[in-house]
């Protein structure tokens, strides 16, 4: 077998394994969400989706509410208690 034939066969087997594995993962994921998921888990997933949509909406509203050119996303204050202590001391 020459090098070109060997390369073609190797690439074909790798591609077949890759796409076959992806197809199995997609099939397994679809089966999991439809067959194995309890109603409580589905309710929780929908609740998280609504929460993410609400947070995204609030973040975009904050960005559009700032002045033009100040497009900054919401930032969490990591050490809020330290800042409050400093303001009380001043």
Secondary structure as GFF3:
##gff-version 3
##sequence-region A 1 90
A	DSSP	alpha_helix	3	31	.	.	.	ID=ss1
A	DSSP	pi_helix	32	36	.	.	.	ID=ss2
A	DSSP	alpha_helix	39	65	.	.	.	ID=ss3
A	DSSP	alpha_helix	80	89	.	.	.	ID=ss4
###
